[in-house]
Amino acid sequence: MAVIIQAQSDVSTAQVSVNRRYVYLISAIAALGGVLFGFDLVIISGTVPFFTRHFALDEFQTGWAVGCINLGAAIGALLGGKLSDSLGRKKLLMLCALLFALTGAGTGWAGSFVSFIAFRMLSGVAVGAAALVCPMYVAEISPAPMRGRMVSFYQLSIVIGILLAYLSNYLLLNTGDNNWRWMFSSQSVPSLLFFIGLFFVAESPRWLIRKQRNEEAETVLNRIGGRAYAQSEARQIETSFSREARESVSDLFRKDLWPIVFIGIVVAVFSQAVGQNSLFSYAPELFSQAGMAQDSAFLQSIIIGVINFIFTFVAIGTIDRTGRKKLLQYGSALLCLDALALAGAFYWQLPGAWVLLFVLAFIAIYSATLGPVTWVALSEIFPNRIRGNAMALATLALWITNFFTTASFPVMKEYLGLPTTFGIHAVLCFIYFLFVRVRIPETKGKSLEEIEHELTRLG
């Protein structure tokens, strides 16, 4: 199925026939890494009461057990940038898929708390590398007019992973004393499907040109948009790489590039600091504290996954029309109000139905705005020649923030109380709103090379 779109490049006045079906196929397969991302991060939510009892953990150890995957993801982000540039996007994703499969079973059948932590952190390495490479790959292979929607599919795949994790936990809840072990082990199934699917995707044309494999790159680009599109895109990509011969970490701190890198870091940090991690990772615990029975709390978690899934389509349908900046502004402002509502619900001890309503509203807002837009922004704002290292630095910041927010939640809940905890999230949302309004430019509908030129000039 081919469609006619306007390409915003050297052939901006020409009609370009894009093989949309092919772009959808390769983007969907690559985005399956997001299924594992969401599944791996959230599967632990249903296991918390069981493995904490099995290993006799306190609040600090529980926070460490839930949050340690993010430190592994930070390591994966650091390694992923260089590995994606040396091995290629496709090969690195295949390695991640295998690591997902091995560590899921390893975590589930860990014999001690130390081995449990070790496997969770190794699983995090796969999460961090995949989270860096998947959206970057999709952005590099998608034509500019489709890119926002295609990268949004990565967030949709994360959402699907979250929903599958909640559903898996619910279905395995009553399987006996080893229920938490089976919950973790279930991760291996989607991991192997992802590995098989990767045999059917092409390598990134931008990576191929970087490695001077221009004929292979033009073959991929030709299949995406035809001969004229392939030649035009190849010229733009070659030009962007010719501006600097080698990529170095020190380039990130150059006067003309650091403002762009800083924006990416802030986007990454606040995507994890606004409060969604507290809801995703501890949903059954929150609902239990609001007075719901255990089976009911697990069922409500599935509803979170469904809402997350549904509202991600709002972002997919609007991101290339409304724009990245507006969605980030709307999202941060509405999340601020919702976090205040949650703080009030716990402060005045409102019935559990109110807590459920505000939690679902928070998830809906995040899923329609910050969740998908974060990955789109990070995948497209960095110049070609520093994209690997810049994405590594931004996702490193993302995972460190994720660790602190996830690991600190049980401690904050215990010592500060839920009203204060969600009040802090509200303040962070407001700060992010101000930053987006002042510093983040709009990038919708522009080629990666056009974005690079504009942001470098503004920086």
N, C-alpha and C positions, 0 to 999 in steps of 0.2 A: 504494500500500500504506500504510494508516494503522494506527497502533498506539495503544493506550491506555496512557498513563503518568501518574504523579502529578507535577503541576507544583508546584514549591516557590516560590510567589509569592502574589499576592492570591487566586489560585484553588487554593490548596494542598489544599483539601478536595474539590475538584471533579475530575472526570475530564476530561483534555484529550486530544483525538484529534490526534496528531501525524502529519503526512504525512512519514513517515520516508524514503520513496523520494525525495521532493523535496529533503529536507535532505541526503541522501547525494549526490544529483546535484550540487547547487551546491557542496557542500563538496569533493567529489572534483575538480571542475573547478578550483576555486580552489587546491586543494592541488597541482595540477600545477606551480605555481610552485616547489614543493619539488623536483620532478624536475629542473628546470633548476638549482636551487641545488646539489643533490648532483652532478649531471653536470658543472657548470662547475667546482666545487671539486676534483673528483677526476680529471677527464680529464687533468690535468697529470701525474698520477702515472706514466702510461705514457710520457709524452713527455720526461721529465727527461733520460735518457741521450742522447737524440737532439738536442734543442735546445741542451743544454749543450755538446755537441760542435760543433754547427753555429755557435754564437756564441762558442765558446771561453771558457766561464765558469769562474770559480773557486767555492769553497764559499760565499763571501759573496754573489756575484752569483746563484748558484743559489738560495740561500735567499730573496733579494730577488725573483727571478722567480716562485718558487712562492708566496711570501707576499704579494706586492703586491696581489693581488686582494682581500685582506682590508682593505687601506687604502681601496680603492675602495668596498668594502662598508660601511665606516665612514661614508664620505661619503654613500652611498645611505641609510644609516640616519638620518643627520642631516636629509637632504632629505625622506625618506619620511614622517616624522611630519607635517610641515606640508603636504606635497603630498597626503597621504591625507585630510587634513582639508579642504583647499580643493577638490581635484579630485574626491574620492570614492575609495573603495577600488577600485572596478571600473576606472575610467579609468586610475588609476596602474598597476594590474597589466597593463593592455594596453600601456602605454608600456614597461614592463619587458620584456614579451615581445618587442617589436620590438627593443629594445636588446640582448637576449640573442642574437637572430638575427644582427644586424649585427656584434657584437663577436666572436662565435664564428669567423666567416669572416675577420674582420680579424686576429685573433690568429694563425690558422693560416697566413695568407699574408703576415705581416709581413716586410718586407724588411730590417729592422734590429732590434737589441736594444731600442733606444729605442721604436720603434713597437710592438714586441711588448709591452713594459711598459705603454704607453699603452692599448692595446686590452684588456689583462688588467685594468687598473684600471677602465676603463669598464664592462667586464663585471661587475666587482665592484660598481659602483654599482647595476646592475640586481639583483644578488644581494642586496645590503643592503636595498634598498627592498622587494623581494619578500619577503624573510625577515621584515621588520617587518609588512607588510600582510597577507600570506596567513593566518597564524594568528590575527591580530587580526580579520580579516573572518570567518573560520570561527567564532571564539568569539562574535562579535556576532550571528551569524545562527542559531546552534544553540540549541535549548532546553536548559536547565540539566542535565537528566538524561542528555542525549546529548553534552554539550559536550566532556567529556574524551576520549571516543572519537573524536569528529569532529576535534578538533585533533590527536589522535594520528595521524590519517590524513595530516596534513602531514608528520610525521616519516617515515611510511611512504613518502610520495612522494619525500622526500629519499633514502631508502634505495634506492628503485627507480632514482632518478637515478644514485646511486653504482654500483649493479649494472650499469646500462646503459653507464656510462662505462668500467668495467673490461672489459665484454664488447666494446665498441667498440674499445678499445685492443688487445685480443687479436686481434680480427678484422682490424684494420688494420696489425698489427705487421709483416707481411711484404709491404707494398705499395711498398717501395723507399725511396729516400733522403728522399722527401717524406712518409713515413708519419706523422710528428708533425703535419704540416700538415693532413692529412686527419682526424686524431684531433680536433684543435681544431675544424675546420670542421663536423664531424658534429653539433655542438651546435645548429646552426641548424634542424635538422629538428624536434626536440621544441619548440623555441621557437615556431615557426609554428603547431604544433598547439595550444599553450597559448593563443596569440592568438585563434585561431578559436573555441576552447571558451568563452572569456570573453564572447562575444556571447550566450551562453545562460544567464548567471547574473544574479541580481538585485543591486541595490545594497544595502548594509548598512542595515537599518531604523534602527539607532542613528545612523548618519551622516545619514540622511534626516530624522529628527526633529531632529537638531542643526541642520539647515538649514531647519527649520520646514516640511518637506514631509511633514506628518503623514499625509495621505491615502495617499500612495505607501507610506509605512512600514507603515501598517495593512494595505494590500493584500498586502505581502510577508508580514507576520506572520500574516495570515488564511490565506494559502496554506500556511504552515508548521504552524499549530496550531488554526485555526478562529477564529471571531469572538470568543468569550470570552477565549481566549488572547491574541488580538491586542489587544483593549482593555486587558486587565490589563498586558501587557508594555509597551504604549505609555504607560500611566500611570506605571509604574515608571521608565521611561527619561526621560520628561519631568520627573519629580520629581528624578532624579539630576542632570539638567542645570540645573535651576532653582536648585540650591544655590549655583551660582557662574556669573555671566554670561559671563565670558570666560576662556579658558585662556591661561596665561602660563608661560613657562619658570621664572619665579621661584616659581610655585606648587609646583614639585617639591621645593623646599627649605623649605617651610613645616613648622612643628613637627609638625603632625598628619599630614602626608603623607610627609615624608622617610623615616621608618622603613620604609614600604612600598616606596618607590623604592629604598632601600638594599638591601632583600631582593632585589628584582628584579635589581639590578646584580650582586650576589654570585652569584645563580643563573646569570646570563648568563656571568660571568667563569669560574666553575669548570666550566661545561659545556664550555668550550674548553681548559681548562688541565690536564685530567686525563690527557691523552695520546693520545686517539683520533686527533687530527690527524696525529701522527707516523706512525701506522699507515696511515691512509687515503691520505695524500699521498705517502708514501715506501715503500709496501708492497713493490713489486718490488725496490727498493734493499735493504731489510731482508732479504728472502729471498735475494737474491744474496749478501749478506754472510754469511748462514748457510750458504752453500755450494750453493745451488740454481742450476741453469742458467737462462738468460734466459727461454726459452719456458716453463719450469716455473714461474718466478717470476711471470710474467704470468698463468698459469693459476691459481696459488694466489691471486692477487688477485681473480679471479672468485669463488673460494670464499669470500673475505672478503665480497664483495658478497651472495652467497647467504645466508650466515649472518646478515649484517646484516638482510636482508629477512625471513628466517624469524622471528628473535627480536623484531622490531618488533611482530609479531602478539601476542606475549606481553604487551607493554605495552598494546596496544589492548584485549585481552581482560580486563586486570586493573585498569587505571587508575581506572575508575569504581567498582570494588569494593574494591580494596586501598587506594586513595588516593594522592595525590601525595607526601605526606611520607614514607610508608613506602618507596615505590619509590626515592625519592632516597636514603634512608638505606641500604637494602639495596645499591643500586648503588654508592654511593661506598665502602662497606666492602669489597665484593667486588672492585672495581677496584683498591683499594689492595693487596690480597693478590695479584692477578694481575700488577700492575706490578712487585711484588717478585719474583714468579716469572720474569718476563721479564728483569729485571736479573740474576737468578741464572743464567738460561740463557745469556746473553751472557758473563757473568763466567767461568763454568766451560766455556764453549764447547761446550754440549750440541749434539747433532745437530740438523739443520734441522727434523726432525719435531717436536721439543719446542718449538722457536720457533713453528712453525706452530700447534701446539696452544694455546700460551699466547696467541698473537695472536688466534686464532679465539675463544677464551674471553673475551678482553677485549672484542672486538667484540660478542659475544653479550650480555654483561652490559650494556654501554653501550646497545645497541639495545633491550633489554628494560626499561631504567630511565631513566638520565639523558637519553638522546637525546630520546625523545618527551615526557617529563615537563617538561623545560625549556621547550619551546614552549607546553605547556598552562599552566604556571605563569605565564609571562610574558604570555600572552594574557588571563588572567583576574584577576590580583591588583591591577591598577591601576584606580583609579576612572575612571568614564566621562569626566569632564571633563578629566582629565589624561592619558588613555590614549595619545593620539598622541605627546605630548612624552616621556612616561615610557617608552614602547616605544622611541622614538628613542634616548633616553639609554642604556637597557639594551642595545639591540642595537649601539650605538656601542661600549660597553664590550666586548661579545661579539666584535666584529670586530677591535678593537685587540688583544685577547687572542689571537684566532686568528692574527693577523699575527705576533705575537712568538713564539708556540709553533711555527708553521709555518716562519717564516724562520730561527729559531734552531736548528732541529733539525740541519741539516747541520753547523753550526758546533759545536754541543754534541757531536755524534757524533764529529767530528774531534778536538776538543780535550779533551773530558771522557770520551769513550767511552760506549758504549751502556749498560753497567751503571749508571753514575752518572746518565745521562739518565733512565732508567726509575725509578731510585731517587727522583729528584726528583719525578717524576709520582706515585709512591706516597705521598710526604709530602703533596702537594697534595690527593690523594684523602682522606687521613685528616683534614686540616684541614676539608675540605668536609663530611665526615661529622659532625664536631662542630658545625659551624654549622647544618646541617639539623636536628640533634637539638635545639638550643637555640632557634633563631630562627624557623624556618619553620612556619607554622600549616597545618592541613589545610583544603582548600577544596572537596573533592569534593561533588557533589550540590547546590551552592548557586548561586543566581542571581548574576550579576555585581553586581547592586545589593546583595544580601545580603553578598557578600564585601567590597564597598566599606565597608558599614556596620560589619562586624566588625573589619576591619583598621584602619580609621580610629579606632575606639574603642580597640583595643589599642595603637595608636601613640601 
